[in-house]
Amino acid sequence: HATKRTMADHLRRFETLFTLTPQRMRIIVSSFKETLETGLDKPDQTVPMIPTFVFGWPSGNEKGEFLAIDLGGTNLRVCLLNLQGNGKFEITQSKYRLSEEQKQDDGQKLFDFCVDCLKLFIEANSGEDGILQLVPGQKIPLGFTFSYPCKQDKIDHGILIRWTKGFGSPNTEGKNVAEMFREALSKHDLPVELTALINDTTGTLIASRYVNPTTKIACIFGTGCNAAYMEHVKDIPKIKHLGIDGDQDMAINCEWGAFDSFEHEHLPRTKYDIIIDESSNKPGEQAFEKLISGRYLGEIVRLIICELIDEGVLFLGQNTYKLEVPNAFDTALLSLMESDPTDELLMIIGLFSHFFALETTLAERQFLRAIARLVGRRAARLSACGIASIVEKMGYIEEGCSVGADGSLYNKYPGFAERIHEGLVDIFGERGRNIVTHHAEDGSGVGSAIIAAMTKERK
Ligand code: ADP
């Protein structure tokens, strides 16, 4: 009985730490909006608001065969897209897993690996009855979805500003990654031409719009988190010198995961967030992302559990070494904990005994699930703050809009979308219901192909 009371006390403490009030959210939105504006105004800001050189929305009638390669935080995907117009397309894709070593290995090797996978994919899908019909002498346009912040001054070029999401390959930051990719391509005789370098968020924006004309914003909630939207060129003062017609629109890759980096004055960070930051390979950076994305949420919960083990609150008398390993608690486990439908929380029993060789009491399981909820809910509500800052900046609230969203956290974490929607209502009141998120299926790959098609038309 005594333990139970202690756990309830602890839970109240965590509720206070992880709960965001509507008022606090509105304050975050207001500083977030200012940050977005500063990023458009001045070069080299913390939230860099990167001009993508993707001009305007797709018509929905882009057609043809395109390849896309998508270097995500966890997987490498190669896609063949057959765009059919009218917002319709067919996609064939293969996934290749990236090892932790590859993420730290020399940069050129990473791009060589991308091209090796591309080659395998083409070989597997072309030939007699393959879906890919190669025409001798003709090159297939390829969109390269590269989901790390790059400085671009045209669509098929991009200097990596810095690695995020745990990547650290040397000899890549500060270099033109499109050129490194071409270098890798040149080592093989492939009927492929790199025509566009695209961020996954920008790809998702364009792909969502292709199928849903009310789309105005896109977000990714996966290993990392980010957003993109369409901006008026005249409202991007920092590129005025390029002399681009101000009446055009250009997609902006916000790289909003960096919001509140270094200064740490806007976001409510707990001591667990600070531990994660300080033990990460990039301390100080990606402050917003570290509170939200899949790479970190499980770890936040693990740190809380470890603290309570040390304090003698959880798993008394058991050997907890398996839980004491950094990153041992994947965010997917939070999803499982939150989705347990049984009163006895049988899924959580199984999960702790299977992965960590630990027995749990019902009180412990209820407590653990409550912690998962707090951390998951805070992530979704902070995401709502980010979306709201773009909505407010662009004045979309009255008319409303769709937000194309993708990433495992959005797609698989139970209630993540609903919590974002609740957050939007907390920020905007009833009008918050005008903003609706939608899953953008295969967004980054499809978007890359559509942008490759738009680029072809523009040339
Ligand atoms: P990426 O962002 O690398 O392209 P994903 O969108 O699949 O790929 O995101 C991977 C991240 O999502 C990982 O950090 C992983 O921990 C997390 N994740 C994977 N499955 C789930 C799940 N079922 N629920 C919540 N998070 C998940």
Residues whose N, C-alpha, C, O or C-beta is under 5 A from the ligand:
A	BS01	ADP	G72 G73 T74 N75 F221 G222 T223 G224 G294 R295 D330 T331 A332 S335 G407 S408 L409 K412 Y413
